[in-house]
Amino acid sequence: MGRVITYVVSGTAAAGALTPVDTRTHTAGPPIVIGGGAQSIAVTPNGKTVYVPNGVLNTVTAMRTATNTVLPPIVVGGEPFAIVVTPNGKTVYVGNTTSASVTPIRVSTDSPLANIQVGNGPFRLAITPNGRTLYTVNANDNTATPIRVSTNTAEPAIPVGGFPNSAAITPDGKTLYVGNRNDATVTPIHVPTNTAGPPIPVGNNPAAIVVTPNGKTAYVSNQGDNTVTPIRTATHTPLAPIPVEHQPFDMGVTPNGRTLYVLNSGSDTVTPIRVATNTAGAPIPVPHPPFTLAITPDGKTLYVTGGANLLTPIRISNNHPGIPIAVGEEPNAIAFATLRRSQ
């Protein structure tokens, strides 16, 4: 594996920045100025290009990681937020929250293609591991829209629960789980047929979903009752909720599938959960207010944004937090780029 750089998105509606952080040394480089309203990020599989939607400008910023050079803005739809890259790295998809559309971007030329109309409020995107189907989760009309990637055509919307706002696909690509914030449920969708199964009861205000690398368990953070619900994917059965701390939100699972980390936005902590037993460990304190987390590809470090401008590295081997790293103001998204020797 080459050198891994953490890119941290930060800023306000007026201005944004990307801060590169070397994962070997936990040192930050100079911030890279981008457009305002940036709150998400995606990196191509080859690590060569970072894409960041600029929500207030209706554009996407592309940046070359070899030189940290920002390219001309790419025009998309209204208030872009969610963003994903296809597994083959050829296309970026951006969800436009106020124009009920998705903009495909051709990576080879950084040029936008024709918008694809979907449901209202496509706040989340998820793509199957084989790259054939993209799903938009449409919060404002309680649906999920499948898009055929080969033709960039939307198929009929799938009804889900109330105010869907989270999603995850199993590693085998057979099931999409959609979290319904207003219903305290998760809707399983059978990907080969795009049919929804019976809703799975979870805790109040489900906020995020992750699936373990072996695909056996999906975890749902329940922001309204301070728990995490494991779901056995083979049967779509919810297991006993796991108590965590106040207002669990973002989550991440280590690449080896042994530990789930849960960010507790209301108590300034991260809770580690042992996947084998679904038991919570001692909470890890982080700076106030924590917002998002991400685990390095090698599984050695957990990064958590928090404070006015801080990124805290946590050593996964012992769950000890390191010295916080100064990044841009109001950090809100993290992604990793692996730079090969030729870059």
N, C-alpha and C positions, 0 to 999 in steps of 0.2 A: 504494500500500500504506500502511496506517495504521501506528501505532506498534506495534512488536513487543516483547513482553515474554517473557523466558525464565522459566519456572517450574521451580524446582529442588526435588525431593522429598528430604527428609532425615529422619534420626531413627532410633530404635531400636524394639524391641518395646513399650517403655513409653510413648513419646511421639514424635510426628512433627511436621514443619513444612513449609510451602511458602514458599520465598523468591522474590519477584519480582525480576528483574534487567532493567533497561532495556538493550536491545541497542545503542542509539545511544551511550550513555555508559558502559556496563559498570558501572553503579552498582546496588547492591542496596537494596531497600526493606525495611521491617520484616518479620520472619518471621511467617507466619500459622499459628497452631496448628491441627493436625488430629489424627486418631487415630493410635495406634501401629501398628507393623508395615507402614508405607507403603513400597512399593518399586516402584511403577509409576504411570503418569499418562496421561491422555488429555484432549484438548481438542476441543470441538465445532468444526466447520468455520467457523462464524461468529465464533469466538473469544470467545463470551460466557460459557462455563462450562467449568471444569476439574473433572475427576473423578479421585479418588485412592482406590484400595482400601486399606482398613485391615485387614491380614491377621489380626491377633490379635483384632480386635473383630467380625469377620464383617459389616462394614459398608463402605459407600463414602461418601466425603466429596465433596459438590458445593460449588463455590465460584464466585461471580459475579465475573468479572474486572473489571467496571466499577468495583466498590467493594472488591474483595477480601474480600467477605463470605462466610463459611462458613454453609451451610445445615444443617438437621437431618440427621443421618446416615441413610443409606438401608440398610435391612437386606437382606443377600444371603445366600449360602451360606457354607460352611465355608472359612476361610482364602483369601479372594479374592486373586488376584494379577494375572493377565493381564487386559487391558482394551482394548477398541477402540470406536470410534464409527462408525456407518454413514456413508457418504459424504453422504447427505442430511441428516445431523445429527439425525435423529428418535429414534434408539435407541442406547443404550450397552449393550455386552455385557461381562459380567464372568465370568471363569473361576474357579470355586470348587474349589480344588485338593484338598480333603479330602472333598468331598461329591459328586464326579463329576458336576458340573452347571454350567450357565451361567445367570446371571440377566440377563434383559433389563431395562433401565431406560428408561422413557418420558421423554425429555428435556423435553417440554413441561410435565410435572408433577413430574419427579424422583421418580417412583414406580416401585417394582419390579413386574414382571409375574411370572407363574408360572415357576418354574425349569424348565430343559430338561435332562433327563438325558443325559449323554454318557459317554465313557470315563473311566477312572480317571486322575487327575492331569492335568487340562487346564491345563498350565503355559503354553501359547502359544495365541494366537488370531490368525487372519488373515482378512480379509474381501476379497471380490473388488471390483475397481474399480466395477462396476455396482451393488454393494450387494445383490446377490441371494442370495449364499451366504456364510455364515460357517463357518470351519473351526476346530475345536479340535484341538490336538496333544496327545494323551493319553500322557504319558511312562510311566505305570505299566502300560499294557497294549499298548503298541506299535501304536497305531492313530491315525487321524485321523477325526474325525466331522464330516460336513457338516451344516449346519443351514440350512433354507430360511427366509430372513429374513421373507418375506411372511406366513408362518404360524407362525414360531417352532417348527418341528418338526424333530427330528433324523432324518436318514436313516441307512441302514446304515453302520457303521464300516468304514473302509478300512485293511487291514493295511499297516504300513510296517516299518521296521527296529527295531533294539534301542534302547530309551530315546530316543525322539524328543524333541528339546527346542528346535528352532528351525524357523522357517518363513518363506517369502516367496512372494508371488504376482507373476507377471509383469504389466507394465502393461496388456497386452491381455486379462488375466483368463483366459487359457487354461491356464496351468500353475501348480500349487502345488508348491513344492519344500519337502521336509521333511528336516531334518538328523537323522540317527540317531547319537547320540553313542557308543553302544557298538559300532556296526558299521563305523565309518569310511566311511559311505555317505550319499548323499542320495537320497530317493525322489521321483521326479517323478510328480505326479498330474494326469491330464487332467481339467480342471475340467468340461467339458460332460458327461462320462460318469462322473466320479468313479471312474476306474480308475487303478490304480497301474502305472507302467512299471517296467522293470528298474532295480535300484538302481545309482546312479552312484558309483564309487569315488572317495573324496577322502582327505584326511589323517586322522590319528588325533584322536579326540575333537572332531568338528566342533561348534562352539559358536554360530555365528551365520551368517545368510545375508542378503545384500542383492542386489537386482537393479538394474542400471543403468536410468536413465530411458527409454532407447530399447529396453529389453527384450532386448538382444542377449546380455548376459552376466550370469550369477549368480555371486557370489563367496561362498566358504565359508571362514570362519576355522577353522583346525585347531589347537586349543589344545594338543594332545599332541605335535605335531612342528614347531611354530613356522613354519607356512606358511599361505598363502592359496591355495585352489584356484579358478581361474576355470572356469566351465562355459559352453560355448556352448549357448545355449538352443534354437537351431533344431534341434539334433541330440542334445541332452542329453549332449554329449561333454565330459569333463574335459580341460582343457589343462594345460600344465606348471605345477606348483606354484610359487608366488612366495615365496622366503624372506623372513621378517620377523624380529621379535625374539621374546623369550620370552613364551610363553603368550598368543597373540593371542586376543582375545575379541570385544568389541563393534566394529561397523563402521558407517560412513556414507559415502554417495556424494554429491558435490555436485549441485545441481539441473541444472547443465549437463552432467553425466555425464563430466566430464574427470578427476576425481580421486576415488579411494577412500581413505578414512582408516581405519586399523586400530589399535585400542587394544591395546597389549601390556601386559597386566596384571602380568606377571612381570619386566618391565624398566623400568617407569615411563617409557614412551615411546609416541608415536603415529607410525606409519609411513605416509607418503603414497605411493600407488601411482598411476602414470600409466595410465589406462585404455586409451589408444590403443596402448600398447606392453606393458602388464602388467609394468612395471619399477618397483621400489621406490626411493623417494628416501631422503634422509638422515632418520633418525629424529628426532623432535621431543621433547625432554625435557619431562615434566610432573611435578607433585608426586606423591609416593608416598602411598598406592597408588591408581592410577587405576582407575575402575570403569565409567564409561559416557561416551558422547560423543553429540553432536547438532550438526547444521549448521543455521544460520539459513535461513529460507525464501529470502532473497535470495542465499544462497551466499557471503556475504562473511566469515562468522565460524564457526569451529568451537569449540564449548565442550566441555571435558573436566572431569569431576569427579575430585577427588583430594585427598590430604591428609585431615586430620581434618575440615575444613570449607571446602574450597576449590573454586572453579569457575574454570578457566583459559581465557581467550579466546585463540584463535589466529587470526591474520589469514591468510586463505586465499590471498591474492595473493602472499604471500612466506613462508608457513609459520612466521612468527615468533610465539612465545607472548608474550602481554601479562602485565600484573601480575595475579596471582590475586585473585579476588574472594571475600571471606568470606561464606559462606552458613551453613546449618544444619549440625549435626554429622552425620557419616556420610552425605554426599549420594549418592544412588543412582539417580535418574531425572531426565530433563529433557524438557520439552515447550515449544512456542512457541504464544503466543496473539497474533493480530493484532487490535489494538483499533482499530475504526473511529472516525471522528470523533464519531459520536453516542454512543459508549460512554464 
